Amino acid sequence: MVNFITIDRENARELTMTTRILLADKYQIVCQGLRALLEKETGLEVVGEAASGPAVLRQVQDLAPDIVILDLALPGLQGVEAIRQILAASPHIKIIALSIYADRRFVVNILKAGASGYLLKDCAFEELIKAIRTVQEPKTFISPGLSDIVAQDYIEALRHSEARFRTIFEATTMGIALVDKDGRIGECNPALQQMLGYSLTEIVNQVFTVFILPDDASRCMALFRELVQGHQDSYQVEKKYIRKDGRTAWGRLNVSLIRGVKVEDHLAICMIEDITEPKQAEKAIRTYQEQLRSVASELSLTEERERRRLATELHDHVGQILALAQIKLGAIRESASSTQLAEPMDEVRRLIEQTIQYTRSLTFELSPPILYDLGFEAAVEWLAELIQKQQGITVKVQADRSAKPMDDEIRVILFQTVRELLGNVVKHASAKNIRVFIAREDAALQVKIEDDGLGMGISADAANGPFGFGFFSIGERLRYLGGRLEVVSEPGWGTRVTLQVPLKY
């Protein structure tokens, strides 16, 4: 029995190692001559011919050749544009350009466009096989008669490029280093030497982690290995460097991969910007912000202490004196023999009673004893009842049953914040209903205040937006406690303010 085995075109090519060639020349006789030459060679197969640019592009797609022998004077698509379109369609293809021109600039531009070889037509039959074998390696083939002029052009271009690179490398204020695949510094510019305080000879051949803090070294080397193995093209980090004098300096490091033919040939170019001064300024700003938050918190606590002192004075002294005056006046009223004094004395007693009521109310508004005696939730419920009674706005408080232990600092600042926010709703929101939710979230206390008022044109974290000094001040106070403020609002849809602070035991 005979077994028939079907092998697809790609597998067949791999088994036979055949190089598929497409001939593209406007003259049929040239194609015939080249075909006859190539068919004598083992491992070379002419799979098609094309006499125009559009025909080449079609056959590149249909036949998938390995090499295109391309006449640069094809009708419909010529020269550099023909090479670009072929490579755009099939980047793996090798193109050997055929031309009658030996002008240096013409040859160089064809090679820059992506051709793997340049062959003069009058030398084609003698040099074509060698050209094909050369581009298969893969290397670039140039007709021997053109090699010298092309090489000279490239040498001049390289000299010009090297001069420009060297000028930039030496003059830039940003530190630059070339690093091999093992992390060793091969070259560095004066800016990097100044940044680190080392000379060129002290830096070259050192592994870059020598100049990094030990805690950062392993992380930076891992990033570098990912880069040189080709898994990424670049990365950016900010880290501290150790100077020769022992001081540390901040740098923003941009590392980019320079790919070689093999992974072993990969290099990295490192550009380092000295950001020590901005980092120091940033640290100073953060310190200043913390100081301001501390001041704001202390001001709030000082204000509350003064309120409580005044409330205590009113209750313990003014309130007591008024109560005693009312009692004594009542006793005098009972013992007075003249009925003419009774009515004026009753009027005075009513005035004293009103003063006592006003003093009691003022005591609660200054610093409600409930906040200290019964806790935060009870104080918010009292505040809600007061607003509802005085303003006619429905205020509902909903609290979960979990324990919420907190120290005086959190209790005072949080209550002041809630009172301020409810006062703003009353003054500005034109709301009819307010709801307050108090709940424990793990080790934090969360308070949400929602209203059905006018709303505002914002929907963001109030700590990061320009929503007025009130929100800013509240946000800073909460941040000092380790908490946060969030405001969500839309015009016509009311406002929701969320306060969250950690509970302290």
C-alpha positions as CSV (number, residue, x, y, z in Angstrom):
1,M,0.0,0.0,0.0
2,V,1.3,3.5,-0.9
3,N,0.9,6.2,1.8
4,F,0.3,9.7,0.4
5,I,1.6,12.5,2.5
6,T,0.5,16.1,1.9
7,I,3.1,18.8,2.8
8,D,2.0,22.5,2.8
9,R,4.1,25.0,0.9
10,E,5.9,26.5,4.0
11,N,6.9,23.0,5.3
12,A,8.1,22.0,1.9
13,R,10.3,25.1,1.7
14,E,11.8,24.3,5.1
15,L,12.5,20.7,4.0
16,T,14.2,21.6,0.7
17,M,15.7,24.9,1.8
18,T,14.7,26.4,-1.5
19,T,15.0,30.2,-1.9
20,R,12.0,31.5,-3.8
21,I,12.9,34.4,-6.3
22,L,10.6,36.8,-8.1
23,L,12.1,38.5,-11.2
24,A,10.9,42.1,-11.9
25,D,12.1,43.7,-15.1
26,K,10.3,45.6,-17.8
27,Y,12.3,43.7,-20.5
28,Q,11.2,40.1,-21.0
29,I,14.5,39.1,-22.5
30,V,16.3,40.2,-19.3
31,C,13.9,38.0,-17.2
32,Q,14.5,35.0,-19.5
33,G,18.2,35.4,-19.2
34,L,18.1,35.7,-15.4
35,R,15.8,32.7,-15.1
36,A,18.1,30.6,-17.2
37,L,21.0,31.6,-15.0
38,L,19.2,30.9,-11.7
39,E,17.7,27.6,-12.7
40,K,21.2,26.1,-13.0
41,E,21.7,26.8,-9.3
42,T,20.7,24.3,-6.6
43,G,18.3,25.7,-4.0
44,L,17.1,28.6,-6.1
45,E,13.6,28.6,-7.6
46,V,12.1,31.4,-9.8
47,V,8.5,31.5,-8.8
48,G,7.3,34.4,-11.0
49,E,8.1,37.3,-13.3
50,A,6.7,40.8,-13.3
51,A,7.0,43.6,-15.9
52,S,5.4,46.5,-13.9
53,G,5.3,47.9,-10.4
54,P,1.6,46.9,-9.7
55,A,2.4,43.4,-11.0
56,V,5.3,43.1,-8.5
57,L,3.1,44.1,-5.6
58,R,0.4,41.6,-6.6
59,Q,2.9,38.7,-6.9
60,V,4.7,39.6,-3.7
61,Q,1.4,39.0,-2.0
62,D,0.4,35.9,-4.0
63,L,3.7,34.1,-4.3
64,A,5.5,35.1,-1.0
65,P,9.0,35.2,-2.5
66,D,12.2,35.3,-0.4
67,I,14.1,37.6,-2.8
68,V,12.9,40.1,-5.4
69,I,15.3,41.0,-8.2
70,L,14.0,44.5,-8.9
71,D,14.6,46.7,-11.9
72,L,14.5,50.2,-10.6
73,A,13.0,51.5,-13.8
74,L,9.8,49.5,-13.7
75,P,6.8,51.3,-15.2
76,G,4.1,52.2,-12.8
77,L,6.3,52.1,-9.7
78,Q,10.0,53.1,-9.6
79,G,13.0,53.4,-7.4
80,V,12.7,54.2,-3.8
81,E,8.9,54.0,-3.7
82,A,8.9,50.5,-5.2
83,I,11.2,49.3,-2.5
84,R,9.2,50.9,0.3
85,Q,5.9,49.5,-0.9
86,I,7.3,46.0,-1.3
87,L,8.8,46.1,2.2
88,A,5.6,47.5,3.6
89,A,3.7,44.6,2.2
90,S,6.3,41.9,3.2
91,P,9.1,43.2,5.6
92,H,11.0,39.9,5.5
93,I,11.7,40.1,1.7
94,K,15.3,40.8,0.5
95,I,15.4,43.1,-2.5
96,I,18.3,43.2,-4.9
97,A,18.1,46.3,-7.0
98,L,19.1,46.3,-10.7
99,S,20.1,49.6,-12.3
100,I,22.3,51.1,-14.9
101,Y,23.1,54.1,-12.7
102,A,26.4,54.2,-10.8
103,D,25.9,57.6,-9.1
104,R,26.9,57.6,-5.5
105,R,23.9,59.4,-4.2
106,F,21.5,57.2,-6.1
107,V,23.1,54.0,-4.8
108,V,23.1,55.3,-1.2
109,N,19.4,56.3,-1.3
110,I,18.4,53.0,-2.7
111,L,20.2,51.2,0.1
112,K,18.7,53.6,2.7
113,A,15.3,52.8,1.4
114,G,15.8,49.2,2.4
115,A,17.4,47.3,-0.5
116,S,19.7,44.5,0.6
117,G,21.8,44.7,-2.6
118,Y,22.6,47.0,-5.5
119,L,23.7,45.4,-8.8
120,L,24.7,47.1,-12.0
121,K,22.8,45.6,-14.9
122,D,25.9,45.2,-17.0
123,C,27.4,43.0,-14.3
124,A,24.2,41.1,-13.4
125,F,25.0,37.8,-15.1
126,E,28.4,37.6,-13.5
127,E,27.5,38.8,-10.0
128,L,23.8,37.8,-9.5
129,I,24.5,34.4,-7.8
130,K,27.0,36.0,-5.4
131,A,24.6,38.8,-4.7
132,I,21.9,36.3,-3.8
133,R,24.2,34.3,-1.5
134,T,25.3,37.5,0.2
135,V,21.9,38.8,1.1
136,Q,20.9,35.3,2.3
137,E,23.6,35.5,5.1
138,P,22.2,38.3,5.7
139,K,24.6,40.9,4.5
140,T,24.5,43.8,2.0
141,F,25.8,43.3,-1.5
142,I,27.1,46.1,-3.7
143,S,28.6,45.7,-7.1
144,P,32.4,45.8,-6.7
145,G,32.7,48.8,-8.9
146,L,30.5,50.8,-6.6
147,S,31.9,49.6,-3.2
148,D,34.5,52.3,-2.9
149,I,32.2,55.2,-3.6
150,V,29.5,53.9,-1.4
151,A,31.9,53.1,1.4
152,Q,33.3,56.6,1.2
153,D,29.8,58.1,1.5
154,Y,29.0,56.0,4.5
155,I,32.3,56.9,6.1
156,E,31.6,60.6,5.7
157,A,28.0,60.2,7.0
158,L,29.3,58.3,10.0
159,R,31.9,60.9,10.7
160,H,29.2,63.6,10.5
161,S,26.9,61.6,12.7
162,E,29.7,60.9,15.2
163,A,30.6,64.5,15.4
164,R,27.0,65.5,16.0
165,F,26.5,62.8,18.6
166,R,29.8,63.7,20.3
167,T,28.7,67.4,20.5
168,I,25.4,66.5,22.1
169,F,27.0,63.9,24.3
170,E,29.6,66.2,25.7
171,A,27.6,69.5,25.9
172,T,24.3,68.3,27.3
173,T,23.5,69.0,31.0
174,M,21.8,65.6,31.3
175,G,24.0,62.7,32.4
176,I,24.4,60.1,29.7
177,A,25.9,56.6,29.9
178,L,26.2,53.7,27.5
179,V,25.8,50.4,29.3
180,D,26.4,46.8,28.1
181,K,24.2,43.8,28.6
182,D,25.9,43.0,31.9
183,G,25.2,46.5,33.3
184,R,28.8,47.7,33.0
185,I,29.2,51.4,32.0
186,G,31.2,51.7,28.7
187,E,31.1,55.4,28.4
188,C,29.7,58.4,30.2
189,N,29.6,62.2,29.6
190,P,30.9,65.0,31.8
191,A,27.5,65.9,33.1
192,L,27.2,62.4,34.7
193,Q,30.7,62.6,36.1
194,Q,29.8,65.9,37.7
195,M,26.5,64.6,39.0
196,L,28.3,61.6,40.7
197,G,31.5,63.4,41.6
198,Y,33.7,60.7,40.0
199,S,36.1,60.9,37.1
200,L,35.6,59.1,33.8
201,T,38.2,56.4,34.6
202,E,36.4,55.8,38.0
203,I,33.0,55.3,36.3
204,V,33.9,53.3,33.2
205,N,33.7,49.5,33.6
206,Q,31.8,49.8,36.8
207,V,28.4,48.0,37.1
208,F,25.8,50.8,37.4
209,T,24.4,49.4,40.7
210,V,27.6,50.5,42.5
211,F,26.2,54.1,42.3
212,I,22.7,53.2,43.6
213,L,21.4,52.7,47.2
214,P,21.6,49.0,48.2
215,D,17.8,48.9,48.7
216,D,17.2,50.0,45.1
217,A,19.9,47.9,43.4
218,S,18.1,44.6,43.0
219,R,14.9,46.3,41.7
220,C,16.9,48.4,39.2
221,M,18.9,45.4,38.0
222,A,15.7,43.4,37.4
223,L,14.3,46.2,35.3
224,F,17.6,46.4,33.3
225,R,17.6,42.7,32.6
226,E,14.1,42.9,31.3
227,L,15.2,45.6,28.9
228,V,18.4,44.0,27.6
229,Q,16.6,40.7,27.0
230,G,14.3,42.6,24.7
231,H,11.1,42.3,26.7
232,Q,10.7,46.1,26.7
233,D,12.1,49.0,24.8
234,S,12.5,51.5,27.6
235,Y,11.7,52.4,31.2
236,Q,11.8,55.4,33.5
237,V,12.5,55.5,37.3
238,E,13.3,58.1,39.9
239,K,15.9,57.0,42.5
240,K,18.8,58.2,44.6
241,Y,22.4,58.0,43.6
242,I,25.4,57.8,45.9
243,R,28.1,60.4,45.1
244,K,31.8,59.9,45.7
245,D,31.6,62.3,48.8
246,G,28.9,60.0,50.3
247,R,26.0,62.4,49.7
248,T,23.0,61.2,47.8
249,A,21.5,62.9,44.8
250,W,18.1,62.3,43.1
251,G,18.0,61.4,39.4
252,R,15.2,60.8,36.9
253,L,16.6,57.9,34.8
254,N,15.4,57.1,31.2
255,V,16.8,53.9,29.9
256,S,16.3,52.9,26.2
257,L,17.4,49.7,24.4
258,I,19.7,49.8,21.4
259,R,19.1,46.4,19.7
260,G,21.9,44.5,18.2
261,V,21.8,41.6,15.7
262,K,21.7,39.2,18.6
263,V,20.4,39.5,22.2
264,E,24.0,39.4,23.3
265,D,24.8,42.5,21.3
266,H,22.0,44.6,22.9
267,L,23.1,47.9,24.6
268,A,21.3,50.4,26.7
269,I,21.6,54.2,26.7
270,C,20.8,55.8,30.0
271,M,19.9,59.5,30.3
272,I,19.9,60.8,33.9
273,E,18.4,64.2,34.8
274,D,19.5,65.6,38.2
275,I,16.3,66.3,40.1
276,T,17.9,66.8,43.5
277,E,16.7,70.4,43.9
278,P,13.1,69.8,42.8
279,K,13.0,66.8,45.2
280,Q,14.2,68.9,48.0
281,A,11.7,71.6,47.2
282,E,9.0,69.0,47.0
283,K,10.0,67.7,50.4
284,A,10.0,71.2,51.8
285,I,6.5,71.8,50.4
286,R,5.2,68.5,51.9
287,T,6.7,69.5,55.3
288,Y,5.1,72.9,55.0
289,Q,1.7,71.4,54.1
290,E,1.9,69.1,57.2
291,Q,2.7,72.1,59.4
292,L,-0.3,74.0,57.9
293,R,-2.5,71.0,58.6
294,S,-1.2,70.8,62.1
295,V,-1.9,74.5,62.6
296,A,-5.4,74.2,61.1
297,S,-6.2,71.3,63.4
298,E,-4.8,73.1,66.4
299,L,-6.8,76.2,65.6
300,S,-10.0,74.0,65.5
301,L,-9.2,72.4,68.8
302,T,-8.3,75.8,70.3
303,E,-11.5,77.3,69.0
304,E,-13.5,74.3,70.6
305,R,-11.6,74.7,73.9
306,E,-12.5,78.4,74.0
307,R,-16.1,77.6,73.1
308,R,-16.3,75.0,75.8
309,R,-14.8,77.4,78.3
310,L,-17.3,80.1,77.4
311,A,-20.1,77.6,77.6
312,T,-19.0,76.4,81.0
313,E,-18.8,80.0,82.2
314,L,-22.3,80.7,81.0
315,H,-23.6,77.6,82.6
316,D,-21.7,77.6,85.9
317,H,-21.8,81.4,86.5
318,V,-24.2,83.4,84.5
319,G,-26.8,80.6,84.4
320,Q,-26.5,79.9,88.1
321,I,-26.7,83.6,89.1
322,L,-29.8,84.1,86.9
323,A,-31.4,81.0,88.4
324,L,-30.6,82.3,92.0
325,A,-31.9,85.7,91.1
326,Q,-35.2,84.2,89.9
327,I,-35.6,82.2,93.1
328,K,-34.9,85.1,95.4
329,L,-37.2,87.3,93.3
330,G,-39.9,84.7,93.7
331,A,-39.4,84.7,97.5
332,I,-39.6,88.5,97.6
333,R,-42.8,88.3,95.5
334,E,-44.4,86.0,97.9
335,S,-43.6,88.1,101.0
336,A,-44.4,91.4,99.4
337,S,-47.3,93.1,101.2
338,S,-48.0,95.6,98.4
339,T,-50.0,94.3,95.5
340,Q,-48.7,97.2,93.4
341,L,-45.3,95.5,93.1
342,A,-46.6,92.1,92.2
343,E,-47.1,92.8,88.5
344,P,-43.7,94.5,87.9
345,M,-42.0,91.7,89.8
346,D,-43.7,89.0,87.7
347,E,-42.6,90.8,84.5
348,V,-39.0,90.8,85.8
349,R,-39.2,87.1,86.6
350,R,-40.4,86.4,83.0
351,L,-37.5,88.4,81.6
352,I,-35.1,86.4,83.8
353,E,-36.7,83.2,82.6
354,Q,-36.2,84.2,79.0
355,T,-32.6,85.1,79.7
356,I,-32.0,81.7,81.3
357,Q,-33.5,79.9,78.3
358,Y,-31.4,82.0,75.9
359,T,-28.2,81.3,78.0
360,R,-29.0,77.6,78.0
361,S,-29.5,77.7,74.2
362,L,-26.3,79.7,73.7
363,T,-24.4,77.2,75.9
364,F,-25.5,74.3,73.6
365,E,-24.7,76.2,70.4
366,L,-21.2,77.2,71.6
367,S,-20.2,73.7,72.8
368,P,-23.0,71.1,73.3
369,P,-22.3,69.1,76.4
370,I,-23.9,66.1,74.6
371,L,-20.8,65.8,72.5
372,Y,-18.7,65.0,75.6
373,D,-21.3,63.3,77.7
374,L,-23.1,61.1,75.2
375,G,-20.8,61.1,72.1
376,F,-20.5,62.1,68.5
377,E,-23.7,60.4,67.2
378,A,-25.9,61.9,69.9
379,A,-24.5,65.4,69.3
380,V,-25.2,65.1,65.5
381,E,-28.8,64.0,66.3
382,W,-29.2,67.0,68.6
383,L,-27.8,69.3,65.9
384,A,-30.3,67.8,63.3
385,E,-33.2,68.4,65.7
386,L,-32.1,72.0,66.2
387,I,-31.8,72.7,62.5
388,Q,-35.1,71.1,61.8
389,K,-36.8,73.2,64.5
390,Q,-35.2,76.5,63.6
391,Q,-35.1,76.2,59.8
392,G,-38.0,73.9,59.0
393,I,-35.8,71.5,57.0
394,T,-36.2,67.8,57.4
395,V,-33.0,66.4,58.7
396,K,-32.7,62.6,59.3
397,V,-29.8,60.9,61.0
398,Q,-29.2,57.2,60.5
399,A,-26.4,55.5,62.4
400,D,-25.4,51.8,62.7
401,R,-25.1,50.1,66.1
402,S,-21.4,49.4,66.0
403,A,-19.1,50.9,68.7
404,K,-17.2,54.0,67.5
405,P,-14.5,54.8,70.1
406,M,-12.6,58.1,69.2
407,D,-10.5,60.6,71.1
408,D,-11.5,64.2,71.7
409,E,-9.4,65.5,68.8
410,I,-11.3,63.4,66.2
411,R,-14.7,63.9,67.9
412,V,-14.3,67.7,68.0
413,I,-13.0,68.2,64.5
414,L,-15.5,65.8,63.0
415,F,-18.5,67.5,64.8
416,Q,-17.3,70.9,63.8
417,T,-17.0,69.7,60.2
418,V,-20.6,68.3,60.2
419,R,-21.9,71.5,61.8
420,E,-20.2,73.6,59.1
421,L,-21.4,71.4,56.2
422,L,-25.0,71.4,57.5
423,G,-24.8,75.2,58.0
424,N,-23.7,75.5,54.3
425,V,-26.6,73.4,53.1
426,V,-29.1,75.6,55.1
427,K,-27.5,78.8,53.8
428,H,-26.8,78.0,50.1
429,A,-28.4,74.8,48.9
430,S,-32.2,75.6,49.2
431,A,-32.7,72.0,50.3
432,K,-35.8,70.6,51.8
433,N,-34.4,67.3,53.0
434,I,-31.0,66.4,54.5
435,R,-29.9,62.9,55.3
436,V,-26.9,62.0,57.5
437,F,-25.4,58.5,57.6
438,I,-22.9,57.5,60.2
439,A,-21.3,54.1,59.9
440,R,-18.2,52.3,60.9
441,E,-16.0,50.9,58.1
442,D,-13.5,48.5,59.6
443,A,-11.1,50.8,61.6
444,A,-12.6,54.0,60.1
445,L,-15.7,56.2,60.7
446,Q,-17.6,57.3,57.7
447,V,-20.1,60.2,57.6
448,K,-22.2,60.9,54.5
449,I,-24.3,64.0,54.2
450,E,-26.8,64.1,51.3
451,D,-29.2,66.9,50.4
452,D,-31.8,67.5,47.6
453,G,-30.7,71.1,47.0
454,L,-29.4,73.1,44.1
455,G,-26.1,71.2,43.7
456,M,-22.9,72.4,42.2
457,G,-21.1,71.9,38.9
458,I,-18.5,69.4,40.2
459,S,-18.0,65.7,40.5
460,A,-14.6,65.0,42.0
461,D,-12.4,64.6,45.1
462,A,-12.8,67.9,46.9
463,A,-9.2,67.7,48.1
464,N,-8.0,68.0,44.5
465,G,-10.2,70.7,43.1
466,P,-11.0,74.4,43.4
467,F,-14.3,74.1,45.3
468,G,-13.9,77.0,47.6
469,F,-11.9,77.6,50.8
470,G,-14.5,75.9,52.9
471,F,-14.0,72.5,51.3
472,F,-10.3,73.1,51.1
473,S,-10.1,73.8,54.8
474,I,-12.2,70.8,55.7
475,G,-10.1,68.6,53.5
476,E,-6.9,69.7,55.1
477,R,-8.2,69.2,58.6
478,L,-9.3,65.6,57.7
479,R,-6.0,64.8,56.0
480,Y,-4.2,65.8,59.2
481,L,-6.2,63.2,61.0
482,G,-5.4,60.6,58.3
483,G,-8.8,61.0,56.7
484,R,-10.3,62.2,53.4
485,L,-13.1,64.3,52.0
486,E,-15.1,63.5,48.8
487,V,-17.7,65.8,47.2
488,V,-20.1,64.6,44.5
489,S,-22.6,67.1,43.1
490,E,-24.4,68.1,39.9
491,P,-26.6,71.2,39.3
492,G,-30.2,70.4,40.2
493,W,-29.4,67.0,41.7
494,G,-28.2,67.9,45.2
495,T,-24.8,67.2,46.8
496,R,-23.3,64.2,48.6
497,V,-20.3,64.9,50.9
498,T,-18.4,61.9,52.4
499,L,-16.1,62.3,55.4
500,Q,-13.8,59.4,56.5
501,V,-11.4,59.4,59.4
502,P,-9.6,56.6,61.2
503,L,-10.9,55.6,64.7
504,K,-8.3,55.8,67.4
505,Y,-8.4,53.7,70.5
